[in-house]
Amino acid sequence: MSRLGIFPKHESTHVDGGTDEIDSALDVRALTNVFQMSYGVSWDESQATGGYTRTGILAGYPVSCSPPAPLIPIQAAMRRCILNDAGEVQYYLDPTDSTLKSDGVTASDLTGGDGQVMVQIRKFYHRYSYAGTTHTHDISLYPLDGFTVHNMFIKNGVEVDYRYMSAYEGVLYDVSESIYANGIYQTAVSCVFANADKSFTIATRSHWASKLAVGDKIVVSGTTNNNGTFTVATLESDTKITVDEAVTDETAASTVIQTEKDWTATTGDKLCSVSGKAPINYGTRANFRAAAKNRGTGWRQQDFDLASGIQLLYLVEYADWNSQSMIGNGLTDWASAWSAWNDSNPINFTGLTNALGNATGNLSNGDGVVGSYMSYRGIENFFGHLWKWVDGININANVPYVSNTDTEFADDTTTNYTALGVTLHNGNGYVVTLEQIARGFLCASVAGGSGSTYVTDYYYQSTVWRVAKLGGAADLALAAGVAAWYLTHAASALHQDRSGRLAF
């Protein structure tokens, strides 16, 4: 603990002062703010670059960087843990290596055996204002004057002390087979079926089979003789697999191959957060909603208020909307390669950021091909790789409606939803200004924006009823980021470049 006993001791790596000197400065600042400990950021949205000022305990600290942990206690408290299906923490993970428990010695189980790998976020309070052209957001661990508990902690009408976001993109647990499945959906393509070795070969997609595993159940359709369910026996190459079942010799020009999935409410498959699997894809938002709720009471896919709260924590921490500049681009640079590689399916397995633990960072997986993965305080691929559905928000004619009650989550309705009182911008583009609301970060205008100015992330919209996805995918380049909203899909939309996230 620090000398005040308020914050954990921070070992600074700054080159402009020794550890003792910096800790003393932090202790003095903590002492003067102990009874009004809030911190935040003001952003003047009229400025194309910059325009950020830190507030509260962070006043005077540089922007466009992460302050020392003692000055951002809410973000510093975010940590990976294992949560059982009753929503109980089984144990915390080592802060710098998620393959270990918090003792730094004992191996953790990230494969689902002990529970789901989640990031714990403790309750905080929020104050928002807008004056002139400036948004100001302040947060606090305590209910100070003018602060209210952030909406992410009013879950199903009850104030909760913690929320949990999946450490990884959503993986599917196949209930009928008792296995964690790898996500795949190969759209219509020419596939050679050979009975001699019970093989499937797709020559035109160089890595279509690379993220399958022995025992995966896959469903084939679009053929004359080989429609059905098969079990992966071997991975012969990135373009060829063998299966346990007999096949009929043929070359089928419009073969569709996908993961076996059962989206049935209550009895169907379950959405998971486990390491070492390709995220599940090709499901509607409602499909992912059902799979998340199948895990049990209190579980859901990520909701609007939870996602907005994480966006807020990022913004206050870095005081810069350019999340790709602050953290790293993430897996977003596949515009010209993804389709031929594997038909815009998951590019790699979950858990590549296990070596980061609770830290924020951008890592290469080391193969020189697949590129980088990002993590924000233990939340892997909050942006990039695959789009992730967001529940609890419906948009009709650019008017957003929100809910944080999972029993009322539904598509194309305002029933039991709250109107945010704004009409979002009706054109696509890089976000320039934001709506003047406390509940979320939604686009008010786009004229003059770019991947390096204003909010720096892209906004997509459409008329009539629409659902939401967040963060960008592997082909979105600089348009991706912590604030990249895609509000243009009908509720029936399906595509292989999107997944979901588990939440509690």
Secondary structure, DSSP 8 states (H G I E B T S, - for coil): --TTSSS-------SSS-HHHHHHHHHHHHHHTTTS-EEEEEEETT-SS--EEEEETTTTS-SSS---GGG-HHHHT-EEEEE-TTS-EEEEEETTEEEEETTSSSB---SSSS-EEEEEEE--EEEEEEETTEEEEEEESS--TT-EE-GGGEETTEE-SEEEEESSS-EEEETTTTEEE---EEEEEEEEEETTTTEEE-SSSTTTTTT--TT-EEEEES-SS--EEEEEEEEEETTEEEESS----EEEEEEEEEE-----TTTS-EEE--SSS----S--HHHHHHHHHTT-TT-EE-BHHHHHHHHHHHHHHHS-S-HHHHT---S---TTTHHHHHSS---S-TTTTGGGTTS-EEEE-SSSSS-EEEEETTEETSSSSSEEEEEEEEEETTEEEE---GGG--SS--TT-EE-S----SS-EE--EE-S-SS---EEE-TT-BTTBTT-SEEEE-SSEEEEEES--TT-GGG-STT-EEEEE-TT---TTEE--EE-
